[in-house]
């Protein structure tokens, strides 16, 4: 890529970023253009990934080499497109059922192993490892943490346990479980916020980068043009409103 | 015809589901490597075609919008423009983003168009997430206070200002804010996450069994 293309790219990136951010002021045509471009570009990206990672190396090339077994998944995949034709839409069931069957068969041992057994073991194991002399702070801390996790997990499970009415001790345990859940949700929320903000810093950093003389002040010029558009749009829409009210 | 429309797909889901389930417990090379590897490749191929279904559906709906000149039909054109802006460079550069140290046309389109749009779209959510937080963090109960406190500790723990304030106010405790964040993430949050994961695991296993045995068949649609 020549330097000119990189500068043009900088203008594109600065423009699209500012168009997206313009929605924070209000909905406008520039945001809508960027939004629809994103949708199309996202689809285009996934299409090329499918083309160069799946269709060519995993379907086309094997068929050309005489490995005809890949025709089976290709046909099952193509059967999904039958959804567009009401008369033969039932054909798409073969593709769906194959994926559902495989997913279901794979999910049972996987979730039972990683999400169930491993979690139960991970909770119980540290408790059994507690032992020896408690002559260090870290030994006491580990023991406390192990019991705290165990206690918290039992309380959370009580909250999700609907086979008995939540009253008495069950209600108390489930209430404590809610506090654990709130702590977790709060922590996840905090992490998500910070993740989004790090993306935001990245965008600001890019805008700053494209505001340099090397990029012919792309960020400033586009931002200024958008501000001028909003000012003009504000007055013209106001004028239009007055004319409509007068009618 | 009913056999091909309804029964055969159910037989297929049962056989594929049971064989896949059994393959996990059969410690033979044929089941662990050959079967699962082949099936993974097959599912990847089917998923790629499933994407095609979504793509055609999207194109179809925007084509109709343009054809009927519905409200905002002009924007629909940009869906196709965005698509072509990725596909043409991809074909030209044969799916490669880099040619040695230089960007290919696909790499250019990815960096300056797709990546820019995706990152900005998600970063805009930062503003909405904060405004949502402002509304949802109204401390009306003790539980809401715990939610707020955990979120604030996590947020403050990730910025230098938080460390600075902590060391000024609570530095005497000998514990840093990073320690507290780590404790929240590794102890109470783990307890709650495990509870949720165990619940999800049981639910997923039950639903999977229902799918294999044909009790749950909503995914097949109507006749």
Interface residues (C-beta under 8 A of the other chain):
Chain A: X1 X5 X6 X9 X10 X12 X13 X16 X17 X20 X21 X23 X24 X29 X32 X33 X34 X35 X36 X37 X38 X39 X40 X41 X42 X43 X44 X45 X46 X47 X48 X50 X51 X52 X53 X54 X55 X58 X59 X70 X72 X73 X74 X76 X77 X78 X80 X81 X83 X84 X89 X90 X93 X94 X95 X96 X97 X98 X99 X100 X101 X102 X103 X104 X105 X106 X107 X108 X109 X110 X111 X112 X114 X115 X116 X119 X120 X122 X123 X145 X148 X149 X150 X151 X152 X153 X155 X156 X157 X159 X160 X177 X178 X179 X180 X181 X182 X183 X184 X185 X186 X187 X188 X189 X190 X191 X192 X193 X194 X196 X197 X199 X200 X202 X203 X206
Chain B: X4 X5 X8 X9 X10 X12 X13 X14 X15 X16 X17 X18 X19 X20 X21 X23 X24 X25 X39 X41 X42 X43 X44 X45 X46 X47 X48 X49 X50 X51 X52 X53 X55 X56 X57 X58 X60 X72 X75 X76 X77 X78 X79 X80 X81 X82 X83 X84 X85 X86 X87 X90 X91 X94 X95 X102 X103 X104 X105 X106 X107 X108 X109 X110 X111 X112 X113 X114 X116 X117 X118 X119 X120 X121 X122 X123 X124 X125 X126 X127 X129 X130 X133 X142 X143 X144 X146 X147 X148 X149 X150 X151 X152 X153 X154 X155 X157 X158 X183 X184 X185 X186 X187 X188 X189 X190 X191 X192 X193 X194 X195 X196 X197 X198 X199 X200 X201 X202 X204 X205 X207 X208 X209 X211 X212 X219 X220 X221 X223
